[in-house]
Amino acid sequence: MKNLFRIVGIAAFVGVAILIFRALRQYREDSVFDLAPAAAGGGQKRSISPELLSILADPADKGPIELLTDGAGKEWLVNRRNGYRYPVEDGIPIMLLEEGEKNKDEGLIQK
């Protein structure tokens, strides 16, 4: 009987260890797309993480986009096929068709 309790205790310990390992692994996978950390007290703006940028697509033509910064330091997600620019505010892309049309820049279109 003593051995049975010992085996059940070891099995419970292993089960809890597996649950903790899985929870940590899931947390790390979910954290991949988090925003870049803002500087503590520095007032530095956040930017889009490279992992998130690699999967974002223009809602108009579903093609890839690129991140550009204008002279004033404002970040934009740009589609060079149609000239749409989508603003990025505090690391959050505003990817609405209305925003892209409103901020369209013919000078960005590559032919």
DRENPARO-824358 format. One line per field, with one value per residue: residue number from 1; x, y, z of N, C-alpha, C, O in turn. Coordinates in nm, 4 decimals, padded with zeros to 6 digits. Layout:
num	NUM, ...
npx	X, ...
npy	Y, ...
npz	Z, ...
capx	X, ...
capy	Y, ...
capz	Z, ...
cpx	X, ...
cpy	Y, ...
cpz	Z, ...
opx	X, ...
opy	Y, ...
opz	Z, ...
! end
This chain:
num	1, 2, 3, 4, 5, 6, 7, 8, 9, 10, 11, 12, 13, 14, 15, 16, 17, 18, 19, 20, 21, 22, 23, 24, 25, 26, 27, 28, 29, 30, 31, 32, 33, 34, 35, 36, 37, 38, 39, 40, 41, 42, 43, 44, 45, 46, 47, 48, 49, 50, 51, 52, 53, 54, 55, 56, 57, 58, 59, 60, 61, 62, 63, 64, 65, 66, 67, 68, 69, 70, 71, 72, 73, 74, 75, 76, 77, 78, 79, 80, 81, 82, 83, 84, 85, 86, 87, 88, 89, 90, 91, 92, 93, 94, 95, 96, 97, 98, 99, 100, 101, 102, 103, 104, 105, 106, 107, 108, 109, 110, 111
npx	00.0824, 00.1966, 00.3800, 00.2085, 00.0913, 00.3224, 00.3864, 00.1594, 00.1913, 00.4329, 00.3515, 00.1584, 00.3198, 00.4836, 00.2828, 00.1952, 00.4318, 00.4530, 00.2247, 00.2972, 00.5233, 00.4052, 00.2344, 00.4199, 00.5551, 00.3444, 00.2918, 00.5299, 00.5114, 00.2827, 00.3757, 00.5373, 00.4373, 00.4063, 00.4184, 00.7087, 00.8993, 00.8324, 01.0513, 01.1534, 01.0232, 01.1470, 00.9926, 00.9948, 00.8614, 00.6646, 00.7296, 00.6411, 00.6712, 00.9134, 00.8208, 00.5409, 00.5160, 00.5956, 00.3770, 00.1657, -00.0687, -00.1746, -00.5022, -00.6389, -00.5284, -00.4219, -00.1488, 00.2080, 00.3433, 00.5392, 00.7349, 00.7726, 00.9317, 00.8483, 00.9748, 00.8997, 00.9086, 00.6939, 00.5441, 00.4596, 00.2722, 00.3299, 00.2022, 00.3450, 00.2381, -00.0100, 00.0045, -00.1089, -00.1054, -00.0831, -00.1411, 00.0676, 00.0151, 00.1559, 00.2769, 00.0685, -00.0866, -00.3058, -00.5029, -00.7163, -00.9238, -01.0282, -00.8482, -00.6146, -00.6895, -00.7394, -00.4865, -00.3414, -00.0600, 00.0630, 00.3256, 00.4566, 00.4109, 00.5414, 00.6509
npy	-00.1185, 00.1194, 00.1550, 00.1966, 00.4465, 00.5994, 00.5737, 00.6931, 00.9526, 01.0286, 01.0192, 01.2205, 01.4433, 01.4473, 01.4929, 01.7541, 01.8923, 01.8620, 02.0063, 02.2673, 02.3076, 02.3002, 02.5235, 02.7360, 02.7121, 02.7696, 03.0345, 03.1594, 03.1199, 03.2706, 03.5208, 03.6026, 03.7796, 04.0174, 04.3714, 04.5749, 04.6556, 04.9565, 05.2228, 05.2660, 05.5334, 05.6931, 05.7863, 05.6928, 05.5879, 05.2961, 05.0243, 04.8207, 04.4698, 04.2628, 04.0055, 04.0315, 04.2185, 04.0667, 03.9046, 04.0694, 04.2060, 04.4054, 04.5229, 04.5868, 04.4635, 04.2314, 04.1911, 04.2029, 04.4419, 04.7285, 04.8800, 05.2181, 05.5256, 05.8608, 06.1999, 06.3365, 06.1486, 05.9793, 05.6610, 05.4479, 05.1977, 05.0791, 05.0226, 04.9610, 04.9016, 05.0186, 05.2639, 05.3123, 05.4213, 05.3255, 05.4337, 05.3989, 05.3822, 05.4232, 05.1708, 05.0189, 04.9042, 05.0763, 04.9429, 04.9974, 05.0138, 05.2652, 05.4383, 05.3873, 05.4754, 05.7417, 05.8371, 05.8054, 05.8061, 05.9007, 05.9172, 05.7042, 05.4770, 05.2047, 05.1151
npz	00.0000, 00.0740, -00.1308, -00.3461, -00.2859, -00.3043, -00.5783, -00.6940, -00.5951, -00.7180, -00.9854, -00.9845, -00.9304, -01.1621, -01.3516, -01.2814, -01.3287, -01.6077, -01.6895, -01.6067, -01.7687, -02.0269, -02.0077, -01.9816, -02.2268, -02.4056, -02.3302, -02.4127, -02.6911, -02.7464, -02.6848, -02.8898, -03.0813, -02.9490, -02.8842, -02.9353, -02.6473, -02.4707, -02.3909, -02.0579, -01.9048, -02.0911, -02.2953, -02.5506, -02.8636, -02.9387, -03.1632, -03.4472, -03.4172, -03.5853, -03.6476, -03.6503, -03.8555, -04.0721, -04.1272, -04.1801, -04.4151, -04.6926, -04.6780, -04.9105, -05.1472, -05.0541, -05.0505, -04.9658, -04.7282, -04.6298, -04.3691, -04.3123, -04.2160, -04.1844, -04.2369, -04.0074, -03.8137, -03.7910, -03.8227, -04.0968, -04.2652, -04.5769, -04.9015, -05.1944, -05.4368, -05.4789, -05.3540, -05.1070, -04.7702, -04.4387, -04.1136, -03.8196, -03.4887, -03.1856, -03.2084, -03.3029, -03.5840, -03.8025, -04.0012, -04.1972, -04.4843, -04.5432, -04.4161, -04.5627, -04.8191, -04.7612, -04.6960, -04.9278, -05.1439, -05.4380, -05.5158, -05.4023, -05.5483, -05.7193, -06.0376
capx	00.0000, 00.2876, 00.4364, 00.1031, 00.0852, 00.4455, 00.3733, 00.0579, 00.2531, 00.5296, 00.2739, 00.0970, 00.4280, 00.5198, 00.1712, 00.2008, 00.5497, 00.4183, 00.1319, 00.3731, 00.6057, 00.3174, 00.1869, 00.5318, 00.5787, 00.2352, 00.3131, 00.6369, 00.4596, 00.1884, 00.4474, 00.6194, 00.3814, 00.3878, 00.4838, 00.8404, 00.8793, 00.8595, 01.1596, 01.1005, 01.0367, 01.2128, 00.8949, 01.0179, 00.7446, 00.6765, 00.7316, 00.5855, 00.7721, 00.9400, 00.7369, 00.4087, 00.5282, 00.6104, 00.2493, 00.0651, -00.0927, -00.2626, -00.6393, -00.6923, -00.4881, -00.3691, -00.0065, 00.2961, 00.3606, 00.6660, 00.7305, 00.8531, 00.9212, 00.8618, 01.0676, 00.8535, 00.9207, 00.5708, 00.5587, 00.3536, 00.2800, 00.3139, 00.1858, 00.4017, 00.1653, -00.1225, 00.0336, -00.1804, -00.0260, -00.1626, -00.0664, 00.1002, 00.0064, 00.2089, 00.3033, -00.0539, -00.1190, -00.4459, -00.5109, -00.8513, -00.9192, -01.0549, -00.7238, -00.5229, -00.7359, -00.7261, -00.3445, -00.2780, 00.0490, 00.0961, 00.4708, 00.5098, 00.3806, 00.6522, 00.5969
capy	00.0000, 00.2322, 00.1714, 00.2499, 00.5907, 00.6579, 00.5792, 00.7942, 01.0819, 01.0586, 01.0448, 01.3533, 01.5405, 01.4514, 01.5573, 01.8976, 01.9447, 01.8687, 02.1184, 02.3914, 02.3178, 02.3366, 02.6610, 02.8246, 02.7063, 02.8426, 03.1762, 03.2064, 03.1245, 03.3812, 03.6465, 03.6331, 03.8913, 04.1348, 04.4929, 04.6018, 04.7272, 05.1002, 05.2558, 05.3065, 05.6745, 05.7666, 05.8416, 05.6423, 05.5234, 05.1544, 04.9923, 04.6888, 04.3649, 04.2067, 03.8876, 04.0789, 04.2833, 03.9647, 03.8404, 04.1690, 04.2230, 04.5164, 04.4735, 04.6148, 04.3630, 04.1157, 04.1776, 04.2442, 04.5840, 04.7576, 04.9834, 05.3363, 05.6377, 05.9866, 06.2966, 06.3788, 06.0372, 05.9011, 05.5349, 05.4131, 05.0737, 05.1261, 04.9294, 05.0310, 04.8680, 05.1105, 05.3913, 05.3281, 05.4296, 05.3014, 05.4868, 05.3146, 05.4670, 05.3557, 05.0312, 04.9516, 04.9435, 05.1067, 04.8892, 05.0085, 05.0632, 05.4094, 05.5058, 05.3752, 05.5643, 05.8800, 05.8728, 05.7578, 05.8872, 05.8542, 05.9126, 05.5779, 05.3646, 05.1551, 05.0555
capz	00.0000, 00.0786, -00.2652, -00.4305, -00.2584, -00.3564, -00.7245, -00.7235, -00.5657, -00.8243, -01.1067, -00.9694, -00.9440, -01.3038, -01.4212, -01.2538, -01.3987, -01.7499, -01.7057, -01.5952, -01.8890, -02.1391, -01.9888, -02.0137, -02.3710, -02.4709, -02.3016, -02.5008, -02.8279, -02.7550, -02.6673, -03.0068, -03.1550, -02.8645, -02.9303, -02.8786, -02.5214, -02.4665, -02.2981, -01.9275, -01.8747, -02.1983, -02.3867, -02.6847, -02.9205, -02.9696, -03.3048, -03.4787, -03.4132, -03.7186, -03.6692, -03.6880, -03.9854, -04.1773, -04.1604, -04.2162, -04.5582, -04.7276, -04.6919, -05.0437, -05.2461, -04.9798, -05.0769, -04.8560, -04.7011, -04.5634, -04.2666, -04.3434, -04.1226, -04.2576, -04.1789, -03.8751, -03.7206, -03.7897, -03.8939, -04.1898, -04.3398, -04.7143, -05.0122, -05.3094, -05.5589, -05.4991, -05.2887, -04.9800, -04.6470, -04.3186, -03.9986, -03.7042, -03.3699, -03.0663, -03.2408, -03.3455, -03.7210, -03.8314, -04.1366, -04.2510, -04.6226, -04.5423, -04.3792, -04.6755, -04.9262, -04.7139, -04.6929, -05.0509, -05.1956, -05.5733, -05.5286, -05.3483, -05.6379, -05.8014, -06.1607
cpx	00.0873, 00.3461, 00.3343, 00.0906, 00.2076, 00.4372, 00.2715, 00.1148, 00.3518, 00.4566, 00.2088, 00.2027, 00.4687, 00.4093, 00.1710, 00.3192, 00.5215, 00.3239, 00.2042, 00.4589, 00.5222, 00.2685, 00.2971, 00.5599, 00.4701, 00.2503, 00.4205, 00.5892, 00.3650, 00.2583, 00.5284, 00.5698, 00.3530, 00.4608, 00.6221, 00.8225, 00.9138, 00.9694, 01.0990, 01.1285, 01.0987, 01.1164, 00.9141, 00.8947, 00.7714, 00.6749, 00.6725, 00.6978, 00.7925, 00.8529, 00.5970, 00.4129, 00.5352, 00.4774, 00.1396, 00.0543, -00.1878, -00.4048, -00.6979, -00.6563, -00.4225, -00.2207, 00.0766, 00.3065, 00.4964, 00.6477, 00.8246, 00.8306, 00.9413, 00.9553, 01.0291, 00.8619, 00.7951, 00.5913, 00.4357, 00.3788, 00.2414, 00.2987, 00.2327, 00.3316, 00.0505, -00.1040, -00.0385, -00.0803, -00.1205, -00.0828, -00.0420, 00.1037, 00.0453, 00.2274, 00.1826, -00.0878, -00.2688, -00.4686, -00.6556, -00.8412, -00.9405, -00.9290, -00.6237, -00.5609, -00.7148, -00.5809, -00.2700, -00.1745, 00.0922, 00.2467, 00.5322, 00.4926, 00.5018, 00.5935, 00.6896
cpy	00.1255, 00.2613, 00.2313, 00.4004, 00.6633, 00.6746, 00.6855, 00.9346, 01.1234, 01.0920, 01.1833, 01.4621, 01.5574, 01.5213, 01.7083, 01.9611, 01.9580, 01.9846, 02.2525, 02.4128, 02.3609, 02.4803, 02.7617, 02.8276, 02.7837, 02.9927, 03.2334, 03.2167, 03.2420, 03.5164, 03.6872, 03.7576, 04.0121, 04.2537, 04.5052, 04.6836, 04.8752, 05.1252, 05.3089, 05.4535, 05.7571, 05.8299, 05.7954, 05.5677, 05.3758, 05.1353, 04.8532, 04.5862, 04.3080, 04.0847, 03.9286, 04.1419, 04.1810, 03.9000, 03.9400, 04.1806, 04.3403, 04.4629, 04.4968, 04.5040, 04.2399, 04.0893, 04.2251, 04.3966, 04.6039, 04.8744, 05.0957, 05.4417, 05.7662, 06.0808, 06.3409, 06.2666, 05.9530, 05.7759, 05.5076, 05.2725, 05.1086, 05.0085, 05.0030, 04.9951, 04.9643, 05.2452, 05.4133, 05.3306, 05.4115, 05.3505, 05.3799, 05.4068, 05.3865, 05.2058, 04.9538, 04.9973, 04.9664, 05.0678, 04.8817, 05.0646, 05.2136, 05.4884, 05.5008, 05.4679, 05.7108, 05.9268, 05.8277, 05.8586, 05.8310, 05.8406, 05.7830, 05.4610, 05.3321, 05.0874, 04.9531
cpz	00.0000, -00.0591, -00.3613, -00.4110, -00.3145, -00.5085, -00.7649, -00.6986, -00.6731, -00.9538, -01.0997, -00.9863, -01.0904, -01.3838, -01.4026, -01.3266, -01.5481, -01.7759, -01.6995, -01.7198, -02.0091, -02.1273, -02.0225, -02.1631, -02.4466, -02.4487, -02.3930, -02.6449, -02.8458, -02.7472, -02.7890, -03.0771, -03.0685, -02.9241, -02.8678, -02.7515, -02.5341, -02.3642, -02.1685, -01.9030, -01.9849, -02.2962, -02.5302, -02.7354, -02.9440, -03.1199, -03.3242, -03.4757, -03.5538, -03.7491, -03.7140, -03.8267, -04.0983, -04.2148, -04.1974, -04.3680, -04.5786, -04.7448, -04.8311, -05.1429, -05.1844, -05.0054, -04.9593, -04.8460, -04.6360, -04.4669, -04.3055, -04.2361, -04.2017, -04.1832, -04.0387, -03.7717, -03.7100, -03.8739, -03.9794, -04.2433, -04.4832, -04.8098, -05.1372, -05.4408, -05.5852, -05.4276, -05.1572, -04.8645, -04.5301, -04.1980, -03.8918, -03.5839, -03.2469, -03.0905, -03.2880, -03.4869, -03.7373, -03.9778, -04.1847, -04.3924, -04.6291, -04.5099, -04.4944, -04.7893, -04.8880, -04.7214, -04.8179, -05.1005, -05.3298, -05.5920, -05.4775, -05.4447, -05.7236, -05.9237, -06.2169
opx	00.0556, 00.3599, 00.3710, 00.0803, 00.1969, 00.4768, 00.2947, 00.0872, 00.3546, 00.4964, 00.2051, 00.1763, 00.4864, 00.4385, 00.1490, 00.3076, 00.5626, 00.3407, 00.1754, 00.4664, 00.5637, 00.2620, 00.2693, 00.5857, 00.5007, 00.2240, 00.4049, 00.6231, 00.3668, 00.2062, 00.5836, 00.6506, 00.2811, 00.5531, 00.6478, 00.7381, 01.0110, 00.9783, 01.0044, 01.2432, 01.1032, 01.1550, 00.8557, 00.8311, 00.8853, 00.6249, 00.6564, 00.8072, 00.6985, 00.8152, 00.5405, 00.3221, 00.4860, 00.4655, 00.0320, 00.1531, -00.2707, -00.4255, -00.7970, -00.7434, -00.3728, -00.1728, 00.0230, 00.2817, 00.5604, 00.5568, 00.9431, 00.7248, 01.0381, 01.0089, 01.1154, 00.8265, 00.7899, 00.6484, 00.3230, 00.4935, 00.1330, 00.3710, 00.1673, 00.3630, 00.0164, -00.1899, -00.0307, 00.0156, -00.2258, 00.0331, -00.1192, 00.1853, -00.0245, 00.1971, 00.1928, -00.1150, -00.3495, -00.4548, -00.7093, -00.7595, -00.8785, -00.9049, -00.5553, -00.4745, -00.6772, -00.5552, -00.1478, -00.1977, 00.1524, 00.2916, 00.6484, 00.5538, 00.5577, 00.4973, 00.6600
opy	00.2247, 00.3770, 00.3093, 00.4745, 00.7748, 00.7785, 00.7602, 01.0262, 01.2393, 01.1844, 01.2549, 01.5635, 01.6699, 01.6002, 01.7824, 02.0714, 02.0566, 02.0556, 02.3420, 02.5245, 02.4486, 02.5515, 02.8633, 02.9338, 02.8557, 03.0709, 03.3437, 03.3127, 03.3068, 03.6160, 03.7973, 03.8350, 04.1022, 04.2383, 04.4515, 04.7731, 04.9130, 05.0558, 05.3877, 05.4935, 05.8797, 05.9185, 05.8530, 05.4935, 05.3348, 05.2198, 04.7777, 04.6122, 04.3053, 04.0631, 03.8680, 04.1205, 04.2064, 03.8453, 03.8996, 04.1672, 04.3703, 04.3668, 04.4331, 04.4553, 04.1535, 03.9779, 04.2812, 04.4690, 04.5082, 04.9560, 05.0723, 05.4468, 05.7798, 06.0454, 06.3787, 06.2864, 05.8624, 05.7822, 05.5392, 05.2331, 05.1614, 04.9092, 05.0975, 05.0526, 04.9897, 05.3325, 05.5223, 05.2535, 05.4750, 05.3119, 05.2853, 05.4987, 05.2925, 05.1241, 04.8334, 05.1154, 04.8856, 05.1511, 04.7736, 05.1529, 05.2821, 05.5938, 05.5996, 05.5319, 05.7932, 06.0437, 05.8132, 05.9795, 05.7237, 05.7613, 05.7546, 05.3561, 05.4186, 05.0112, 04.8931
opz	-00.0656, -00.0989, -00.4492, -00.5087, -00.3657, -00.5615, -00.8600, -00.7761, -00.7145, -01.0248, -01.1997, -01.0509, -01.1372, -01.4737, -01.4983, -01.3800, -01.6093, -01.8751, -01.7790, -01.7711, -02.0849, -02.2275, -02.0862, -02.2197, -02.5417, -02.5401, -02.4454, -02.7141, -02.9504, -02.7974, -02.7912, -03.1283, -03.1117, -03.0040, -02.7600, -02.7481, -02.5994, -02.2629, -02.1708, -01.8830, -01.9745, -02.3725, -02.6220, -02.6606, -02.9663, -03.1942, -03.2284, -03.5258, -03.6333, -03.8643, -03.8050, -03.9069, -04.2083, -04.3245, -04.2414, -04.4401, -04.4928, -04.8189, -04.8668, -05.2151, -05.2567, -04.9842, -04.8636, -04.9424, -04.5924, -04.4818, -04.3292, -04.1733, -04.2764, -04.0783, -03.9596, -03.6554, -03.6268, -03.9828, -03.9411, -04.2642, -04.5078, -04.8014, -05.1814, -05.5450, -05.7008, -05.4401, -05.1006, -04.8611, -04.5237, -04.1820, -03.8761, -03.5775, -03.2087, -03.0036, -03.3115, -03.5088, -03.6914, -04.0674, -04.2092, -04.4183, -04.7105, -04.5689, -04.5210, -04.8493, -04.9714, -04.7502, -04.8147, -05.0993, -05.3349, -05.6747, -05.5065, -05.4249, -05.7911, -05.9136, -06.3202
! end
